[in-house]
Amino acid sequence: MKTIEVVAAIIRKGDKIFATQRGYGEWKGWWEFPGGKMEVGESAEDALVREIREELSTDISVDKFLCTVEYDYPQFHLTMHCYMCSLLSEVLHLNEHEAASWLGVTEFDSVEWLPADNQLLFFIERELGFFGLKD
């Protein structure tokens, strides 16, 4: 099975996390954390900064490695390196996504997450100090 290696930005502002809704492809309408494929010879952090510039026309600080999620989609295996990030500019523009939202932990269940991104929610809740506090 083909493996695709990607990076994801968990952009935090206070107790909210930035989520985006896919605007294309088989998973159109599902929610995810922004990011994308790494290029050959590119570090995960550099890929993340580049992808966020391309997708959101903004700059981020890559603050901390959170986890790597491994997930088998029907057509490929996904390896997703996830990082806690913060915005260096308040200006965001959706270049590829249909919608976006700042979600608190208790709002995570209000959107339909891509399967791999759904596996990440536990780690985000723990990082934000909300583990076990959700209803």
N, C-alpha and C positions, 0 to 999 in steps of 0.2 A: 504494500500500500504506500502511495506517495505521502511524504511528510512535508507540511508547510510550516515554516517557522515565522512567527509574528511577534510583535510587541504591542502592549496595551497600556494606555495612560489612565490611571485612576486619579483624575484631577479633583482635588479637594479644595473646598472653600468653606471654612468653619466646619459645621457638621453635615454639609451637603457634598454629594459626589455628582460629577457631570456625566450624564449618559446620553447616547445618541441613538437615533432610529435609522436603520438602514434604508436607503432610498433606491436600492438597485438589487438585481439578482434574485436567486432562489429564496433568500431569506429576507426579501424586501418587507419592511414594516416591523421587523423584530428589533429589539434593543441590544446595544453593545457598548463597550467602552472603546473610545477612539484609539486608533493606531493602525498598524498594517505590517506588510511584509518587510523583512530585513533584506538589504541588498548584500551581495557578496563582499566580504571584507569590512562590513560596517558593524560597529558595536551596537548592542541593543539600545544603549542610551542615545547614540547618535541617530539611529533609525527612528526612535520615538520622537525626538525633536524635529526631524525632517517630516515625518508623517503628520504630526500635529500642525506644522506650518502648512502642509499641503491640504489637509482636511478642514482646518479651522482658521487658517490665516492668523495664527497667534503664536506666541512663544511661551514655552513652559520651562520650569526648573524640574529636572528629574531628581527627586528627593531621596527615594529609598526603594530598594528592590522589595517587592511584596511576596511573590511566589511565581512558580511556573505551573501552568495548567496543561495537562495532556488530555486530549479528547479525540475520540474516533468518530468522525462524521462518515456517512456512507461512502463518499468518494475519496477521502483523504484522512490522514492523521494530522491533528493540529498540535503544535507546541507553541504555547503562548506565554511569553515572559511579561510579567505584570509589575508595574512600578507606580508607587505613590508619587504624584506630581502636584505642582502648584503653578498657577498662571503668573506670568511676568507682565501681562497686559490684560486689562479687563475686556478688550475688544475680541469678540469671537464672530466668525462668519461660517455658516454651514455650506461648504463647497461640495460635499458628497452626500450629506445626510438629509433626510426628510424633516426631522425634528430633533430637538434636544431638550433636556430638562435637568435641573439641579434637584437631585433626590436625596432625602434623608433616609436613614436605615428603615424606618417604618413605612416608607413609600416604595421600597424595592419590589414588593409584590404587585405593585400597580401597573407594571409593564411586562410584556412578554420578552424575556431575555433569550438570546441565542444560547444554545446548550452549553457551550464552553464558558461563556461569560457568566452563566447561572452558577457554575461551579466556583466562581471567584467570589461570590457574595459573602460566603462564610468568612473568608480571609479579610475582606473589607470590614465586615461587622466587628471582627476581633480587633483589627487595627484601630478602628474608631472607638473602641471601648464599649461597644454595645452588645457584645456576645452574651446571649442568654437573657437579654432585656426585651427582645421583641415579643409581641403577643403571638 
